[in-house]
């Protein structure tokens, strides 16, 4: 005997026992559940079940009993017959490429979401699911650290990823929202190593600029730093020039600078969560090991690679020890740590803000430009500019409830 296929849509106030009651009716008639999914917004349930049932008496009876059960539970039930051809076409779509689009901001507006989803619609991409990653916002209590994020699960064929990314970047610029676009593959769900730039990423300052202020050469060093971060001059040249200007600075000031480092908002929340879920973390910095090691102890970082100051008789000599940690060395260290830990390069994340971070950002499985210079944002895979460093967790798909367990 032939079978019928129905899509059952349920809506109404959520309460315990709804799914149990409905599936018990289906079980009484030996129905086969082909798909099921639900969402709950403001205690209102939207539940869908696709099921197969024997045609004839069973098909009629199960619909009648489901309607009666829905009435009993105080919810609305709607049946849609699905043809076998339509069902098989739907099944065939599961082989399509899948992507994740994450939208981040201090708050999200309909305008921002509309702009993102229109791009997807214009590219004939289907949204399979939408998930809120951040907790609910109060309308009467002012949030100390407002943040909002939703995740869109996308399916379809993308012929020009660069064009899609360019459109998202334009929306991000125009509407002050962060949009991250990733392939939904096995690597995205199994990231294992996160590498951070230090200055202006993990901390909200450029340490070399602070040292320069104390040495009385602040303006000269700051101008060189800015040019280097924007990619206007070679990092090695800029580093050497700045180091020479620090000659004669007392070693005693290093400790005072270290204990007053302004750690970036969200950094502790991010790293505590990463550690709890088994991630390895590293600082890969064009700054100095003295401050990197201080942060390593303060935050519980696993690896630190940075430049070592040369100090003689309690004074900075204006020189450094070893090779300069430039953009190329950062990328090499990322690769080296991944190999040492047995981690595929696609399972790595790199976070940075300057031009000397681009090589590691583009090498990592996920590169994130954090509150970065325009040239860096334009050339990175993803960027975060609207909220703190813990925004990285939303790009990984973590919900606040996963994070709050750690806190």
C-alpha positions in Angstrom: 0.0 0.0 0.0 1.2 3.5 -0.8 2.2 6.0 1.8 1.3 9.6 2.3 3.8 12.3 3.4 2.6 15.3 5.5 4.3 18.4 6.9 2.7 19.1 10.3 3.2 22.7 11.5 2.4 23.5 15.2 2.3 26.9 16.7 1.1 28.3 20.1 2.2 28.8 23.7 5.0 26.6 24.7 4.6 24.1 27.6 6.1 20.8 28.7 4.7 17.7 27.0 3.8 19.1 23.6 6.3 17.1 21.6 5.7 14.0 23.7 1.9 14.2 23.2 2.1 14.7 19.4 4.8 12.0 18.8 2.8 9.5 20.9 -0.1 9.9 18.5 2.2 9.4 15.5 3.6 6.3 17.2 0.2 4.8 17.7 -0.2 4.8 13.9 3.3 3.6 13.2 4.2 6.9 11.4 7.8 7.4 10.3 9.3 10.8 11.3 11.3 12.1 8.3 12.4 15.4 9.8 11.7 17.5 12.9 12.7 20.9 14.1 11.4 23.6 16.5 12.1 27.2 17.6 10.9 29.0 20.7 10.6 32.8 20.7 9.1 34.6 23.8 7.5 31.4 25.0 5.8 30.8 21.7 6.5 27.5 20.0 6.9 26.8 16.3 7.3 23.1 15.6 7.6 21.3 12.3 7.4 17.5 11.7 7.6 15.8 8.4 6.2 12.3 8.6 5.2 9.4 6.4 2.0 7.4 7.1 0.2 4.5 5.4 -2.4 5.9 3.0 -6.1 5.3 3.6 -7.6 4.8 7.0 -4.4 5.4 9.0 -3.7 8.6 7.1 -7.2 10.0 7.8 -7.2 8.8 11.4 -3.8 10.2 12.4 -4.7 13.6 11.1 -8.0 13.6 13.1 -6.2 12.5 16.3 -3.4 15.0 15.9 -6.0 17.8 15.5 -7.8 16.6 18.6 -4.5 16.4 20.6 -3.5 19.9 19.4 -6.9 21.2 20.6 -6.4 19.5 23.9 -2.9 21.1 24.3 -4.1 24.6 23.3 -2.1 24.8 20.1 -2.8 25.2 16.4 -2.0 22.4 13.9 -1.8 22.7 10.1 -1.2 19.8 7.7 0.5 20.2 4.2 0.5 17.2 1.9 4.0 16.7 0.3 4.3 14.8 -3.0 7.0 12.1 -3.3 8.7 14.1 -6.1 8.8 17.2 -3.9 10.2 15.2 -1.0 12.9 13.6 -3.1 13.9 17.0 -4.6 14.2 18.3 -1.0 16.4 15.3 0.0 18.6 15.9 -3.0 19.4 19.4 -1.8 21.2 18.1 1.2 24.4 17.7 -0.8 24.6 21.5 -1.4 27.4 23.5 0.0 26.8 24.9 3.5 28.0 28.1 5.1 27.7 30.0 8.3 27.1 33.8 8.4 27.5 35.4 11.8 26.2 38.9 12.5 27.7 40.8 15.4 27.0 44.2 17.0 26.4 46.0 20.3 22.8 45.6 19.1 21.2 44.4 15.9 18.5 46.2 13.9 16.0 45.0 11.3 17.9 47.2 8.8 21.2 45.3 9.4 19.6 41.9 9.2 17.5 42.8 6.1 20.6 44.0 4.3 22.5 40.8 5.0 19.6 38.5 4.1 18.9 40.4 0.9 22.4 39.6 -0.3 21.8 35.9 0.4 18.5 36.0 -1.4 19.9 37.8 -4.4 22.5 35.0 -4.6 19.7 32.3 -4.4 21.1 31.0 -1.1 18.7 29.4 1.3 18.7 30.1 5.0 18.1 26.7 6.8 18.2 28.0 10.3 18.7 31.2 12.3 20.1 31.0 15.9 20.6 33.7 18.5 23.9 33.3 20.2 23.7 36.1 22.8 21.5 36.3 25.8 18.3 38.3 25.9 18.6 42.0 26.3 16.6 43.9 28.9 14.7 47.0 27.6 14.7 48.7 31.1 18.1 47.8 32.5 21.1 49.3 30.9 23.7 46.7 29.9 27.2 47.3 31.1 28.5 45.5 28.0 25.8 45.3 25.3 26.4 42.7 22.6 24.2 40.9 20.1 24.9 38.0 17.7 22.9 35.8 15.4 24.1 32.9 13.3 22.6 32.0 9.9 23.0 28.5 8.5 23.1 28.8 4.7 22.8 26.3 1.9 23.5 26.7 -1.8 26.0 27.2 -4.5 28.3 30.2 -4.4 30.0 31.0 -7.7 31.9 34.1 -6.6 32.9 34.2 -2.9 34.9 37.3 -3.3 31.9 39.2 -4.6 29.8 38.0 -1.7 32.4 39.0 0.9 32.8 42.4 -0.7 29.0 43.0 -0.4 29.2 42.0 3.3 32.1 44.3 3.9 30.2 47.2 2.4 27.2 46.5 4.6 29.6 46.3 7.6 31.0 49.7 6.8 27.7 51.4 6.0 25.6 49.9 8.9 28.3 49.5 11.6 27.9 45.8 12.0 30.3 42.8 11.8 29.5 40.0 9.4 31.6 36.8 9.3 31.3 34.3 6.5 32.6 30.8 6.9 32.3 27.4 5.2 30.4 25.0 7.5 32.9 22.2 7.4 34.5 19.8 9.9 37.3 22.3 10.6 35.0 25.1 11.5 33.5 22.9 14.3 36.8 21.6 15.6 39.1 24.6 16.0 41.9 23.8 18.5 44.4 26.7 18.5 44.0 30.5 18.8 46.9 32.8 18.2 46.7 36.5 19.3 48.7 39.5 18.4 49.4 41.4 21.6 49.5 45.2 21.2 46.1 46.7 20.3 44.6 43.2 20.2 45.0 41.4 23.5 45.8 44.7 25.2 44.4 48.2 24.3 47.7 49.9 23.8 51.0 49.8 21.8 53.6 49.1 24.5 56.5 50.5 22.5 54.6 53.8 22.3 54.2 53.8 26.1 57.9 53.1 26.6 58.7 55.9 24.1 56.6 58.4 26.1 58.6 57.5 29.2 61.8 57.9 27.2 60.7 61.3 25.9 60.5 60.3 22.3 56.7 59.5 22.1 55.7 61.4 19.0 58.6 60.1 16.9 57.9 56.5 17.8 54.1 56.8 17.5 54.4 58.1 14.0 56.7 55.2 13.0 54.3 52.7 14.7 51.3 54.0 12.8 53.0 53.9 9.5 54.1 50.3 10.2 50.6 49.2 11.3 49.1 50.7 8.1 51.7 48.8 6.0 53.3 52.0 4.8 56.9 51.0 5.9 58.6 47.7 6.4 58.1 46.3 9.9 61.7 45.3 10.4 62.9 48.8 9.5 60.3 50.4 11.7 61.1 48.1 14.6 64.8 48.8 14.4 64.3 52.6 14.2 62.0 52.6 17.2 64.3 50.4 19.3 67.2 52.9 18.7 65.0 55.7 20.1 64.5 53.7 23.4 68.2 53.6 24.2 68.9 54.5 27.8 65.5 53.8 29.2 65.6 52.3 32.7 64.6 48.7 33.1 62.7 49.7 36.2 59.9 51.2 34.1 59.0 47.9 32.4 57.4 46.4 35.5 55.2 49.5 36.1 54.1 49.4 32.4 53.3 45.6 32.7 51.1 45.7 35.8 49.1 48.6 34.2 48.5 47.0 30.8 44.9 47.6 29.8 43.6 44.1 28.9 41.1 44.3 26.1 37.4 44.0 26.9 36.2 40.4 26.6 39.8 38.9 26.6 39.5 37.2 29.9 36.0 35.8 29.1 37.4 34.5 25.7 40.5 32.9 27.0 38.9 31.3 30.1 36.3 29.8 27.8 38.8 28.6 25.3 40.9 26.9 28.0 37.8 25.2 29.5 37.0 23.7 26.1 40.6 22.5 25.6 41.9 25.0 23.2 45.6 25.9 23.0 46.4 29.7 23.0 49.4 31.7 21.9 50.7 35.3 21.8 52.6 36.0 18.5 53.7 39.5 18.9 56.0 42.1 17.3 56.1 43.5 20.8 58.3 42.3 23.7 58.6 39.0 25.6 58.7 40.9 28.9 55.1 41.9 28.5 54.1 38.8 26.7 55.2 36.6 29.6 53.4 38.9 32.1 50.2 38.4 30.1 50.9 34.7 29.9 50.8 34.4 33.6 47.9 36.8 34.0 45.6 35.1 31.4 47.0 31.5 31.3 48.4 31.6 27.7 50.2 28.5 26.5 52.8 30.0 24.2 54.6 33.3 23.8 56.7 34.4 20.9 57.9 38.0 20.8 61.0 40.2 20.6 63.5 40.2 23.4 64.9 43.5 24.7 68.6 43.8 25.2 69.3 45.2 28.7 72.7 46.1 30.1 73.5 47.7 33.5 69.8 48.2 34.0 69.3 50.2 30.8 67.8 49.4 27.4 70.6 49.4 24.8 68.3 50.2 21.9 69.0 46.7 20.5 67.2 43.4 20.6 68.2 39.7 20.9 67.5 37.1 18.3 65.4 37.5 15.1 62.7 40.2 14.8 59.2 38.7 15.1 57.7 40.2 12.0 54.7 39.2 9.9 56.5 36.3 8.3 57.8 35.0 11.7 54.3 35.1 13.2 53.0 32.9 10.4 55.9 30.5 10.9 55.3 30.3 14.6 51.6 29.6 14.1 52.5 26.7 11.8 55.2 25.5 14.2 52.8 25.4 17.2 50.1 23.7 15.2 52.6 21.0 14.1 53.9 20.5 17.7 50.3 20.1 19.0 49.2 17.8 16.1 46.6 20.4 15.0 45.7 20.8 11.3 46.3 24.4 10.1 42.6 24.6 9.2 41.8 24.1 12.9 43.7 27.3 13.8 42.5 30.9 14.4 44.6 34.0 14.3 43.5 37.4 15.7 45.3 40.7 15.0 45.0 44.3 14.0 48.1 45.4 12.0 49.6 44.8 8.6 52.2 42.6 10.2 49.4 40.2 11.2 48.0 39.6 7.7 50.3 36.6 6.9 49.1 34.7 10.0 45.5 35.8 9.5 45.5 34.5 6.0 47.4 31.3 6.9 45.0 30.3 9.7 41.8 28.4 9.2 40.0 31.5 10.5 41.7 34.9 10.4 40.0 37.7 12.3 41.0 41.4 12.0 40.2 42.8 15.4 39.4 46.5 15.6 41.9 46.7 12.8 43.3 49.2 10.4 41.3 49.6 7.2 43.9 47.9 5.0 43.9 44.9 7.4 40.1 44.6 7.5 40.0 44.7 3.7 42.4 41.8 3.4 41.3 39.6 6.2 38.8 36.7 6.1 36.7 38.1 8.9 36.7 41.1 11.2 35.3 42.2 14.6 35.0 45.9 15.2 31.7 46.4 17.1 32.3 44.4 20.3 35.1 43.0 22.5 37.5 40.1 22.0 34.9 37.6 23.2 33.2 38.1 19.9 35.5 35.4 18.6 33.4 32.9 20.6 30.3 33.7 18.5 32.2 33.1 15.3 32.9 29.7 16.7 29.2 29.1 17.3 29.2 29.3 21.1 26.0 30.5 22.7 26.2 32.7 25.9 24.9 29.7 27.9 28.0 27.7 26.9 30.2 30.6 28.1 28.2 31.4 31.2 28.8 27.8 32.4 32.5 28.7 32.6 32.0 32.0 34.3 
